[in-house]
Amino acid sequence: MTQGGPGNASETLNVYAYHTGFEFLRVGYTASLLTLLLVIVAAVALGVNLLRRRI
């Protein structure tokens, strides 16, 4: 939608991790970014499941 925005302002975490891992070859940093992404997605999914059970 913003076609990248000014600089990297609208870059998502998964795209940032891809660029960091494959363009800059920072594999350890990329692994920690993707682990953080996994934790965020799992927390949101768990929260949605808990809210759905209450309704």
PDB file of N, H, CA, C and O in Angstrom:
ATOM      1  N   MET A   1       0.825  -1.182   0.000  1.00  0.00           N
ATOM      2  CA  MET A   1       0.000   0.000   0.000  1.00  0.00           C
ATOM      3  C   MET A   1       0.877   1.257   0.000  1.00  0.00           C
ATOM      4  O   MET A   1       0.609   2.200  -0.745  1.00  0.00           O
ATOM      5  N   THR A   2       1.914   1.271   0.827  1.00  0.00           N
ATOM      6  H   THR A   2       2.132   0.505   1.431  1.00  0.00           H
ATOM      7  CA  THR A   2       2.790   2.448   0.841  1.00  0.00           C
ATOM      8  C   THR A   2       4.036   2.223  -0.007  1.00  0.00           C
ATOM      9  O   THR A   2       4.883   3.110  -0.117  1.00  0.00           O
ATOM     10  N   GLN A   3       4.149   1.041  -0.606  1.00  0.00           N
ATOM     11  H   GLN A   3       3.460   0.321  -0.516  1.00  0.00           H
ATOM     12  CA  GLN A   3       5.286   0.672  -1.443  1.00  0.00           C
ATOM     13  C   GLN A   3       6.606   0.887  -0.718  1.00  0.00           C
ATOM     14  O   GLN A   3       7.553   1.440  -1.278  1.00  0.00           O
ATOM     15  N   GLY A   4       6.658   0.448   0.518  1.00  0.00           N
ATOM     16  H   GLY A   4       5.889  -0.001   0.973  1.00  0.00           H
ATOM     17  CA  GLY A   4       7.885   0.549   1.292  1.00  0.00           C
ATOM     18  C   GLY A   4       7.969   1.774   2.169  1.00  0.00           C
ATOM     19  O   GLY A   4       8.831   1.851   3.044  1.00  0.00           O
ATOM     20  N   GLY A   5       7.095   2.730   1.954  1.00  0.00           N
ATOM     21  H   GLY A   5       6.394   2.668   1.243  1.00  0.00           H
ATOM     22  CA  GLY A   5       7.094   3.940   2.775  1.00  0.00           C
ATOM     23  C   GLY A   5       8.393   4.703   2.667  1.00  0.00           C
ATOM     24  O   GLY A   5       9.219   4.394   1.808  1.00  0.00           O
ATOM     25  N   PRO A   6       8.590   5.676   3.503  1.00  0.00           N
ATOM     26  CA  PRO A   6       9.867   6.384   3.501  1.00  0.00           C
ATOM     27  C   PRO A   6      10.951   5.520   4.142  1.00  0.00           C
ATOM     28  O   PRO A   6      10.916   5.258   5.344  1.00  0.00           O
ATOM     29  N   GLY A   7      11.896   5.087   3.345  1.00  0.00           N
ATOM     30  H   GLY A   7      11.924   5.300   2.368  1.00  0.00           H
ATOM     31  CA  GLY A   7      12.938   4.195   3.855  1.00  0.00           C
ATOM     32  C   GLY A   7      12.372   2.816   4.114  1.00  0.00           C
ATOM     33  O   GLY A   7      11.799   2.203   3.213  1.00  0.00           O
ATOM     34  N   ASN A   8      12.520   2.320   5.321  1.00  0.00           N
ATOM     35  H   ASN A   8      12.986   2.818   6.054  1.00  0.00           H
ATOM     36  CA  ASN A   8      11.980   1.010   5.713  1.00  0.00           C
ATOM     37  C   ASN A   8      10.901   1.146   6.773  1.00  0.00           C
ATOM     38  O   ASN A   8      10.727   0.247   7.596  1.00  0.00           O
ATOM     39  N   ALA A   9      10.185   2.238   6.766  1.00  0.00           N
ATOM     40  H   ALA A   9      10.326   2.968   6.098  1.00  0.00           H
ATOM     41  CA  ALA A   9       9.234   2.537   7.832  1.00  0.00           C
ATOM     42  C   ALA A   9       8.080   1.539   7.919  1.00  0.00           C
ATOM     43  O   ALA A   9       7.584   1.272   9.013  1.00  0.00           O
ATOM     44  N   SER A  10       7.648   0.990   6.796  1.00  0.00           N
ATOM     45  H   SER A  10       8.051   1.207   5.907  1.00  0.00           H
ATOM     46  CA  SER A  10       6.497   0.090   6.839  1.00  0.00           C
ATOM     47  C   SER A  10       6.893  -1.362   6.587  1.00  0.00           C
ATOM     48  O   SER A  10       6.062  -2.159   6.152  1.00  0.00           O
ATOM     49  N   GLU A  11       8.141  -1.715   6.853  1.00  0.00           N
ATOM     50  H   GLU A  11       8.816  -1.068   7.207  1.00  0.00           H
ATOM     51  CA  GLU A  11       8.604  -3.084   6.667  1.00  0.00           C
ATOM     52  C   GLU A  11       8.154  -3.940   7.848  1.00  0.00           C
ATOM     53  O   GLU A  11       8.359  -3.566   9.003  1.00  0.00           O
ATOM     54  N   THR A  12       7.547  -5.078   7.562  1.00  0.00           N
ATOM     55  H   THR A  12       7.381  -5.382   6.624  1.00  0.00           H
ATOM     56  CA  THR A  12       7.066  -5.947   8.632  1.00  0.00           C
ATOM     57  C   THR A  12       8.219  -6.780   9.200  1.00  0.00           C
ATOM     58  O   THR A  12       9.300  -6.845   8.614  1.00  0.00           O
ATOM     59  N   LEU A  13       7.972  -7.413  10.346  1.00  0.00           N
ATOM     60  H   LEU A  13       7.094  -7.360  10.822  1.00  0.00           H
ATOM     61  CA  LEU A  13       9.027  -8.152  11.032  1.00  0.00           C
ATOM     62  C   LEU A  13       9.522  -9.332  10.213  1.00  0.00           C
ATOM     63  O   LEU A  13      10.723  -9.601  10.188  1.00  0.00           O
ATOM     64  N   ASN A  14       8.616 -10.044   9.540  1.00  0.00           N
ATOM     65  H   ASN A  14       7.641  -9.825   9.560  1.00  0.00           H
ATOM     66  CA  ASN A  14       9.065 -11.197   8.764  1.00  0.00           C
ATOM     67  C   ASN A  14       9.878 -10.779   7.538  1.00  0.00           C
ATOM     68  O   ASN A  14      10.833 -11.469   7.181  1.00  0.00           O
ATOM     69  N   VAL A  15       9.531  -9.682   6.892  1.00  0.00           N
ATOM     70  H   VAL A  15       8.756  -9.121   7.182  1.00  0.00           H
ATOM     71  CA  VAL A  15      10.314  -9.192   5.749  1.00  0.00           C
ATOM     72  C   VAL A  15      11.665  -8.670   6.225  1.00  0.00           C
ATOM     73  O   VAL A  15      12.682  -8.882   5.565  1.00  0.00           O
ATOM     74  N   TYR A  16      11.677  -7.992   7.361  1.00  0.00           N
ATOM     75  H   TYR A  16      10.850  -7.820   7.897  1.00  0.00           H
ATOM     76  CA  TYR A  16      12.935  -7.509   7.934  1.00  0.00           C
ATOM     77  C   TYR A  16      13.866  -8.672   8.265  1.00  0.00           C
ATOM     78  O   TYR A  16      15.068  -8.600   8.014  1.00  0.00           O
ATOM     79  N   ALA A  17      13.308  -9.745   8.829  1.00  0.00           N
ATOM     80  H   ALA A  17      12.331  -9.804   9.033  1.00  0.00           H
ATOM     81  CA  ALA A  17      14.114 -10.918   9.159  1.00  0.00           C
ATOM     82  C   ALA A  17      14.649 -11.581   7.895  1.00  0.00           C
ATOM     83  O   ALA A  17      15.791 -12.039   7.875  1.00  0.00           O
ATOM     84  N   TYR A  18      13.847 -11.636   6.854  1.00  0.00           N
ATOM     85  H   TYR A  18      12.919 -11.263   6.870  1.00  0.00           H
ATOM     86  CA  TYR A  18      14.300 -12.210   5.587  1.00  0.00           C
ATOM     87  C   TYR A  18      15.477 -11.417   5.025  1.00  0.00           C
ATOM     88  O   TYR A  18      16.492 -11.995   4.634  1.00  0.00           O
ATOM     89  N   HIS A  19      15.340 -10.106   4.987  1.00  0.00           N
ATOM     90  H   HIS A  19      14.516  -9.637   5.304  1.00  0.00           H
ATOM     91  CA  HIS A  19      16.428  -9.262   4.476  1.00  0.00           C
ATOM     92  C   HIS A  19      17.679  -9.382   5.342  1.00  0.00           C
ATOM     93  O   HIS A  19      18.795  -9.442   4.827  1.00  0.00           O
ATOM     94  N   THR A  20      17.489  -9.415   6.646  1.00  0.00           N
ATOM     95  H   THR A  20      16.582  -9.366   7.065  1.00  0.00           H
ATOM     96  CA  THR A  20      18.631  -9.522   7.552  1.00  0.00           C
ATOM     97  C   THR A  20      19.335 -10.860   7.381  1.00  0.00           C
ATOM     98  O   THR A  20      20.564 -10.916   7.402  1.00  0.00           O
ATOM     99  N   GLY A  21      18.588 -11.919   7.213  1.00  0.00           N
ATOM    100  H   GLY A  21      17.589 -11.873   7.196  1.00  0.00           H
ATOM    101  CA  GLY A  21      19.182 -13.247   7.104  1.00  0.00           C
ATOM    102  C   GLY A  21      19.843 -13.523   5.775  1.00  0.00           C
ATOM    103  O   GLY A  21      20.931 -14.097   5.734  1.00  0.00           O
ATOM    104  N   PHE A  22      19.210 -13.126   4.687  1.00  0.00           N
ATOM    105  H   PHE A  22      18.326 -12.660   4.720  1.00  0.00           H
ATOM    106  CA  PHE A  22      19.721 -13.499   3.376  1.00  0.00           C
ATOM    107  C   PHE A  22      20.572 -12.422   2.713  1.00  0.00           C
ATOM    108  O   PHE A  22      21.452 -12.754   1.919  1.00  0.00           O
ATOM    109  N   GLU A  23      20.346 -11.167   3.005  1.00  0.00           N
ATOM    110  H   GLU A  23      19.631 -10.897   3.650  1.00  0.00           H
ATOM    111  CA  GLU A  23      21.160 -10.115   2.398  1.00  0.00           C
ATOM    112  C   GLU A  23      22.390  -9.800   3.238  1.00  0.00           C
ATOM    113  O   GLU A  23      23.473  -9.574   2.697  1.00  0.00           O
ATOM    114  N   PHE A  24      22.228  -9.784   4.561  1.00  0.00           N
ATOM    115  H   PHE A  24      21.349  -9.968   5.001  1.00  0.00           H
ATOM    116  CA  PHE A  24      23.331  -9.404   5.445  1.00  0.00           C
ATOM    117  C   PHE A  24      23.969 -10.595   6.145  1.00  0.00           C
ATOM    118  O   PHE A  24      24.970 -10.442   6.846  1.00  0.00           O
ATOM    119  N   LEU A  25      23.385 -11.801   5.956  1.00  0.00           N
ATOM    120  H   LEU A  25      22.572 -11.925   5.387  1.00  0.00           H
ATOM    121  CA  LEU A  25      23.905 -13.056   6.509  1.00  0.00           C
ATOM    122  C   LEU A  25      24.105 -13.020   8.021  1.00  0.00           C
ATOM    123  O   LEU A  25      25.073 -13.577   8.540  1.00  0.00           O
ATOM    124  N   ARG A  26      23.190 -12.367   8.719  1.00  0.00           N
ATOM    125  H   ARG A  26      22.404 -11.915   8.297  1.00  0.00           H
ATOM    126  CA  ARG A  26      23.215 -12.340  10.185  1.00  0.00           C
ATOM    127  C   ARG A  26      22.240 -13.397  10.687  1.00  0.00           C
ATOM    128  O   ARG A  26      21.110 -13.087  11.067  1.00  0.00           O
ATOM    129  N   VAL A  27      22.687 -14.634  10.683  1.00  0.00           N
ATOM    130  H   VAL A  27      23.605 -14.885  10.375  1.00  0.00           H
ATOM    131  CA  VAL A  27      21.813 -15.774  10.931  1.00  0.00           C
ATOM    132  C   VAL A  27      21.342 -15.830  12.380  1.00  0.00           C
ATOM    133  O   VAL A  27      20.169 -16.111  12.631  1.00  0.00           O
ATOM    134  N   GLY A  28      22.222 -15.572  13.332  1.00  0.00           N
ATOM    135  H   GLY A  28      23.174 -15.344  13.129  1.00  0.00           H
ATOM    136  CA  GLY A  28      21.829 -15.617  14.740  1.00  0.00           C
ATOM    137  C   GLY A  28      20.797 -14.564  15.087  1.00  0.00           C
ATOM    138  O   GLY A  28      19.828 -14.844  15.793  1.00  0.00           O
ATOM    139  N   TYR A  29      21.000 -13.360  14.597  1.00  0.00           N
ATOM    140  H   TYR A  29      21.787 -13.132  14.023  1.00  0.00           H
ATOM    141  CA  TYR A  29      20.054 -12.271  14.834  1.00  0.00           C
ATOM    142  C   TYR A  29      18.712 -12.583  14.179  1.00  0.00           C
ATOM    143  O   TYR A  29      17.656 -12.305  14.747  1.00  0.00           O
ATOM    144  N   THR A  30      18.761 -13.158  12.990  1.00  0.00           N
ATOM    145  H   THR A  30      19.619 -13.383  12.529  1.00  0.00           H
ATOM    146  CA  THR A  30      17.530 -13.522  12.290  1.00  0.00           C
ATOM    147  C   THR A  30      16.774 -14.609  13.052  1.00  0.00           C
ATOM    148  O   THR A  30      15.547 -14.570  13.135  1.00  0.00           O
ATOM    149  N   ALA A  31      17.500 -15.573  13.606  1.00  0.00           N
ATOM    150  H   ALA A  31      18.498 -15.605  13.538  1.00  0.00           H
ATOM    151  CA  ALA A  31      16.849 -16.634  14.379  1.00  0.00           C
ATOM    152  C   ALA A  31      16.152 -16.065  15.608  1.00  0.00           C
ATOM    153  O   ALA A  31      15.053 -16.497  15.956  1.00  0.00           O
ATOM    154  N   SER A  32      16.788 -15.095  16.265  1.00  0.00           N
ATOM    155  H   SER A  32      17.680 -14.744  15.982  1.00  0.00           H
ATOM    156  CA  SER A  32      16.145 -14.497  17.435  1.00  0.00           C
ATOM    157  C   SER A  32      14.935 -13.652  17.033  1.00  0.00           C
ATOM    158  O   SER A  32      13.942 -13.624  17.760  1.00  0.00           O
ATOM    159  N   LEU A  33      14.997 -12.971  15.904  1.00  0.00           N
ATOM    160  H   LEU A  33      15.803 -12.994  15.313  1.00  0.00           H
ATOM    161  CA  LEU A  33      13.835 -12.209  15.421  1.00  0.00           C
ATOM    162  C   LEU A  33      12.656 -13.131  15.130  1.00  0.00           C
ATOM    163  O   LEU A  33      11.519 -12.835  15.498  1.00  0.00           O
ATOM    164  N   LEU A  34      12.937 -14.246  14.470  1.00  0.00           N
ATOM    165  H   LEU A  34      13.860 -14.486  14.172  1.00  0.00           H
ATOM    166  CA  LEU A  34      11.852 -15.159  14.121  1.00  0.00           C
ATOM    167  C   LEU A  34      11.316 -15.903  15.345  1.00  0.00           C
ATOM    168  O   LEU A  34      10.146 -16.285  15.371  1.00  0.00           O
ATOM    169  N   THR A  35      12.154 -16.110  16.351  1.00  0.00           N
ATOM    170  H   THR A  35      13.104 -15.799  16.330  1.00  0.00           H
ATOM    171  CA  THR A  35      11.673 -16.677  17.606  1.00  0.00           C
ATOM    172  C   THR A  35      10.724 -15.695  18.294  1.00  0.00           C
ATOM    173  O   THR A  35       9.687 -16.092  18.826  1.00  0.00           O
ATOM    174  N   LEU A  36      11.082 -14.429  18.278  1.00  0.00           N
ATOM    175  H   LEU A  36      11.924 -14.106  17.845  1.00  0.00           H
ATOM    176  CA  LEU A  36      10.206 -13.395  18.829  1.00  0.00           C
ATOM    177  C   LEU A  36       8.884 -13.345  18.070  1.00  0.00           C
ATOM    178  O   LEU A  36       7.824 -13.211  18.680  1.00  0.00           O
ATOM    179  N   LEU A  37       8.941 -13.449  16.756  1.00  0.00           N
ATOM    180  H   LEU A  37       9.803 -13.558  16.260  1.00  0.00           H
ATOM    181  CA  LEU A  37       7.723 -13.466  15.947  1.00  0.00           C
ATOM    182  C   LEU A  37       6.852 -14.665  16.300  1.00  0.00           C
ATOM    183  O   LEU A  37       5.630 -14.542  16.382  1.00  0.00           O
ATOM    184  N   LEU A  38       7.471 -15.816  16.507  1.00  0.00           N
ATOM    185  H   LEU A  38       8.464 -15.916  16.441  1.00  0.00           H
ATOM    186  CA  LEU A  38       6.730 -17.017  16.894  1.00  0.00           C
ATOM    187  C   LEU A  38       6.020 -16.819  18.230  1.00  0.00           C
ATOM    188  O   LEU A  38       4.863 -17.211  18.382  1.00  0.00           O
ATOM    189  N   VAL A  39       6.704 -16.217  19.194  1.00  0.00           N
ATOM    190  H   VAL A  39       7.644 -15.899  19.071  1.00  0.00           H
ATOM    191  CA  VAL A  39       6.111 -15.979  20.514  1.00  0.00           C
ATOM    192  C   VAL A  39       4.931 -15.011  20.399  1.00  0.00           C
ATOM    193  O   VAL A  39       3.899 -15.213  21.040  1.00  0.00           O
ATOM    194  N   ILE A  40       5.077 -13.970  19.592  1.00  0.00           N
ATOM    195  H   ILE A  40       5.915 -13.806  19.071  1.00  0.00           H
ATOM    196  CA  ILE A  40       3.993 -12.994  19.416  1.00  0.00           C
ATOM    197  C   ILE A  40       2.778 -13.651  18.775  1.00  0.00           C
ATOM    198  O   ILE A  40       1.654 -13.458  19.238  1.00  0.00           O
ATOM    199  N   VAL A  41       2.993 -14.424  17.718  1.00  0.00           N
ATOM    200  H   VAL A  41       3.906 -14.580  17.342  1.00  0.00           H
ATOM    201  CA  VAL A  41       1.884 -15.080  17.025  1.00  0.00           C
ATOM    202  C   VAL A  41       1.206 -16.104  17.931  1.00  0.00           C
ATOM    203  O   VAL A  41      -0.020 -16.207  17.944  1.00  0.00           O
ATOM    204  N   ALA A  42       2.000 -16.862  18.689  1.00  0.00           N
ATOM    205  H   ALA A  42       2.996 -16.778  18.679  1.00  0.00           H
ATOM    206  CA  ALA A  42       1.419 -17.851  19.607  1.00  0.00           C
ATOM    207  C   ALA A  42       0.604 -17.179  20.706  1.00  0.00           C
ATOM    208  O   ALA A  42      -0.454 -17.682  21.086  1.00  0.00           O
ATOM    209  N   ALA A  43       1.084 -16.050  21.221  1.00  0.00           N
ATOM    210  H   ALA A  43       1.943 -15.641  20.912  1.00  0.00           H
ATOM    211  CA  ALA A  43       0.346 -15.329  22.265  1.00  0.00           C
ATOM    212  C   ALA A  43      -0.972 -14.776  21.729  1.00  0.00           C
ATOM    213  O   ALA A  43      -1.992 -14.841  22.414  1.00  0.00           O
ATOM    214  N   VAL A  44      -0.960 -14.244  20.536  1.00  0.00           N
ATOM    215  H   VAL A  44      -0.131 -14.191  19.980  1.00  0.00           H
ATOM    216  CA  VAL A  44      -2.195 -13.724  19.942  1.00  0.00           C
ATOM    217  C   VAL A  44      -3.176 -14.858  19.675  1.00  0.00           C
ATOM    218  O   VAL A  44      -4.370 -14.723  19.941  1.00  0.00           O
ATOM    219  N   ALA A  45      -2.679 -15.974  19.151  1.00  0.00           N
ATOM    220  H   ALA A  45      -1.708 -16.084  18.934  1.00  0.00           H
ATOM    221  CA  ALA A  45      -3.554 -17.119  18.882  1.00  0.00           C
ATOM    222  C   ALA A  45      -4.160 -17.669  20.167  1.00  0.00           C
ATOM    223  O   ALA A  45      -5.343 -18.008  20.205  1.00  0.00           O
ATOM    224  N   LEU A  46      -3.349 -17.758  21.219  1.00  0.00           N
ATOM    225  H   LEU A  46      -2.388 -17.483  21.188  1.00  0.00           H
ATOM    226  CA  LEU A  46      -3.861 -18.223  22.506  1.00  0.00           C
ATOM    227  C   LEU A  46      -4.909 -17.259  23.058  1.00  0.00           C
ATOM    228  O   LEU A  46      -5.938 -17.686  23.581  1.00  0.00           O
ATOM    229  N   GLY A  47      -4.645 -15.967  22.940  1.00  0.00           N
ATOM    230  H   GLY A  47      -3.809 -15.620  22.515  1.00  0.00           H
ATOM    231  CA  GLY A  47      -5.603 -14.970  23.404  1.00  0.00           C
ATOM    232  C   GLY A  47      -6.925 -15.034  22.657  1.00  0.00           C
ATOM    233  O   GLY A  47      -7.991 -14.914  23.263  1.00  0.00           O
ATOM    234  N   VAL A  48      -6.860 -15.221  21.352  1.00  0.00           N
ATOM    235  H   VAL A  48      -5.995 -15.318  20.860  1.00  0.00           H
ATOM    236  CA  VAL A  48      -8.089 -15.332  20.553  1.00  0.00           C
ATOM    237  C   VAL A  48      -8.864 -16.585  20.936  1.00  0.00           C
ATOM    238  O   VAL A  48     -10.089 -16.548  21.050  1.00  0.00           O
ATOM    239  N   ASN A  49      -8.160 -17.692  21.134  1.00  0.00           N
ATOM    240  H   ASN A  49      -7.165 -17.723  21.041  1.00  0.00           H
ATOM    241  CA  ASN A  49      -8.841 -18.924  21.536  1.00  0.00           C
ATOM    242  C   ASN A  49      -9.519 -18.772  22.900  1.00  0.00           C
ATOM    243  O   ASN A  49     -10.639 -19.246  23.089  1.00  0.00           O
ATOM    244  N   LEU A  50      -8.852 -18.119  23.844  1.00  0.00           N
ATOM    245  H   LEU A  50      -7.942 -17.735  23.691  1.00  0.00           H
ATOM    246  CA  LEU A  50      -9.452 -17.916  25.158  1.00  0.00           C
ATOM    247  C   LEU A  50     -10.679 -17.018  25.074  1.00  0.00           C
ATOM    248  O   LEU A  50     -11.676 -17.273  25.750  1.00  0.00           O
ATOM    249  N   LEU A  51     -10.622 -15.980  24.261  1.00  0.00           N
ATOM    250  H   LEU A  51      -9.812 -15.773  23.711  1.00  0.00           H
ATOM    251  CA  LEU A  51     -11.771 -15.089  24.104  1.00  0.00           C
ATOM    252  C   LEU A  51     -12.941 -15.797  23.421  1.00  0.00           C
ATOM    253  O   LEU A  51     -14.097 -15.559  23.772  1.00  0.00           O
ATOM    254  N   ARG A  52     -12.654 -16.657  22.457  1.00  0.00           N
ATOM    255  H   ARG A  52     -11.716 -16.851  22.172  1.00  0.00           H
ATOM    256  CA  ARG A  52     -13.721 -17.372  21.767  1.00  0.00           C
ATOM    257  C   ARG A  52     -14.432 -18.352  22.678  1.00  0.00           C
ATOM    258  O   ARG A  52     -15.635 -18.569  22.530  1.00  0.00           O
ATOM    259  N   ARG A  53     -13.709 -18.949  23.620  1.00  0.00           N
ATOM    260  H   ARG A  53     -12.732 -18.772  23.739  1.00  0.00           H
ATOM    261  CA  ARG A  53     -14.323 -19.917  24.527  1.00  0.00           C
ATOM    262  C   ARG A  53     -15.246 -19.240  25.530  1.00  0.00           C
ATOM    263  O   ARG A  53     -16.209 -19.847  25.998  1.00  0.00           O
ATOM    264  N   ARG A  54     -14.956 -17.985  25.861  1.00  0.00           N
ATOM    265  H   ARG A  54     -14.173 -17.492  25.480  1.00  0.00           H
ATOM    266  CA  ARG A  54     -15.784 -17.269  26.840  1.00  0.00           C
ATOM    267  C   ARG A  54     -17.101 -16.809  26.240  1.00  0.00           C
ATOM    268  O   ARG A  54     -18.080 -16.629  26.963  1.00  0.00           O
ATOM    269  N   ILE A  55     -17.138 -16.620  24.958  1.00  0.00           N
ATOM    270  H   ILE A  55     -16.343 -16.766  24.370  1.00  0.00           H
ATOM    271  CA  ILE A  55     -18.360 -16.083  24.301  1.00  0.00           C
ATOM    272  C   ILE A  55     -19.357 -17.150  24.013  1.00  0.00           C
ATOM    273  O   ILE A  55     -20.425 -16.867  23.470  1.00  0.00           O
TER     274      ILE A  55
END
